[in-house]
Amino acid sequence: MTYIPGYGNHLAKLMIIVDCPSEQDVENGKLCSGSESKELDRILSECSISRSECWTTSVSKSPIPRNVKGKRLPFSIRSKNVG
């Protein structure tokens, strides 16, 4: 399992928390580095906030397997199976 740590300003007043790293995050070695990062940057920009002012982390530091086709397992069960 790949561990993707949080990053950013450790004195931040704003924390961005995602459920788990995406496949793109694992490839890049950094959270919120995939396609979702553009939307996050847009939202922060509209609020006059730079991502460097935030701490970004995830509930699970490792990627959680996707749902099996046709089965919808809750995040808590999928993450428990990862460890």
Secondary structure by P-SEA (a helix, b strand, c coil): cbbbbbbccccccbbbbcccccaaaaaacccccccaaaaaaaaaaaaccccccbbbbbccccccccccccccccaaaaaaaac
